[in-house]
Amino acid sequence: MKTILLLVALLITPAGAAEPQVLLEEPFTGELSKDWFWGLGTWKTENGILRGFESGARRHGPVKMRRMPLHDAVVELEFRLEGKATFAGIIFNGSQERGHILHLVVAKDTVRVIAHPAKGETKELLKVPAKLAAGEWHRVRLELRGGSLSAVIDEQKIAVEHACIAE
């Protein structure tokens, strides 16, 4: 098994709301709620950290899902790469039939935003160099507003637009 991703906290709020409202705050101090479902790999929470390990015959990085209808939103999290891990990804899906809509992929040397305008279609919206040290905590704050995504990864700012983001 290899450790892929550690999350310290996950906070989701509506973007641009007059009164900020927390839609999800996950401190990872106890067992994951039953709202987290399906996944690949092995997941455990301890000391405020969610750890994902690659495991099983499929040899796919760990994946954990949570349903949350949202449109415009701010998502904040911290992550750390350990061991042989080279990237962390945040994926936004539509319905089960629709599948992936948008990926933010933060790697040791690259930040990418990948859109899926239609099921089975992939379009790279952004690929820029990055420097993320393994073993250190990295902070991500991303904002979804209509057809645009803006994010700050540590101090690095990115922004993209595509119609499917509004989906």
N, C-alpha and C positions, 0 to 999 in steps of 0.2 A: 504494500500500500504506500502511496505517496500523498502527502498533504498538498492540497491544491489551493485552498482559499480559506481565509479566516475573516469573519465579519465581526466588527465590534458592535455596531448598532445600525439599524435601518429606520429611517424616518421619512414618511411620505406626507406631504401637505398639498392642498390645492394651490396652484400658481395664481398669483394676482388677486387672491381673495381679500376683501376688505378686512375681514377678521380671519387671520390664519387659523386653520383648523387641522389638527393632526388626524390623518386618515389611518395611519399605521405607525406605531412606534414599537420596535421590537428590540428589547435590551439583551436578549439571549442569556438571561440569568437563570432560567429553569428550562423544563422540557419545552420543545416547540409546540405551539398550539396546534390543534387538529386542522386549522385553516391552511397549514403547510401540508402539502400532499405530494404524491408521486416524486420520485427522484431516482437518480443514478448515484452510485457510490454510497458511502457511509457518512452519516451526519451525526454530530453530537454538539451539545451546548455545555460549556463549563466556564465559570468565572467571567460571564458576560461576553463570551466569544462563541460564535458558531463555526465549527470546523467541518470541512468537507474533505473526504479522502476518496481517491480513486480506488474502486474495488470491484470485484466480480469479473466474470468472463468477458463482458463487453469492452472493457478497457477504455471507457469513455470518461472524460473528466466528470467530477461530481456535478449534479444538477438538482436543484430543489425548486419547487414551484409554489406559488400562492396566488389564488384568484383575488383580484381587486379591480373592479371597474374604475377606471380613471380616465380623464381626458387631459386637461391642463393640470400639471402637478410639478412639485419639486421633490426630488428623491435625493436623500443624503445618506452616505454610508462611508465606512472606513474598511479597508481590507489590507491584508498582508499576504505576500507570496512566500511560501516556505518550500524547502526541499527542491525538487526538480520542477516545481510549478513555474510557468513562464507568463501566464496571463490570467486575468479575471474578466468575466463577461457579465453584463446585465442585459437580459433579453426581455423584450416586451412582445407578448403574443396577443393574437386576437382570439377568436373562437377555436375550438379544437379542430374544426374543419379548415380554418384559415391558417393557423399555425403562426410562425414567426412574422413579426412586422418590423422590428428594429432591434439591432444589437449595438451596444457600446462595448468595445473590446479594449481593455487596458492591459498592455503587455509591458515587459521590461524595457523594450526599445521602441514601441509604437503604440499610438492610439488610433483606433479605427472606428468608424461608424458605418454599419452595414444595414441597408434597407432591403425590405422584401415587398416590393410594390404589389405583387400578386403571389399566390401560393406557388412555390417552386422557383420563383424568380429572385435573383440576388443582384444588388447594385451597391458597389462601394461608394459611399458619399464622401468619405474623408479618410485619409491615411497620412498621419504626421509623425515625425520622430518624437520620442519621449525618453526620459531616463528615470526609471523606477527601480530603486534598489530592492533586491530580495531581502526579506527579513525585517523590513521597515514598514510601519503603518502608512498608508496612503489614503487621502481623503478625496471623495468624489461628491460633488454637488451638481446634479443635472436638473435642468428645467425643460419640461415639455409644454409648449404653448402653440396650439394650432398645429401648423405644419413645420414647426421649427423645434430644434433641440439645441440648447446651449449647455455647456458643462465647464466646470473647473475641476481639473484633476491635479491635486496639490496646488500648484500656482499656474498651471498651464490651462489657458482658455481655448475652447473650441466652439464652433457653431456650424450647424448645417440646416438646410431646409429641404423638405420633400413632401409631397402631398400625402404619402402614406403615413407619415408621422401623426397626422391629425386623426388617423383611424383609431 
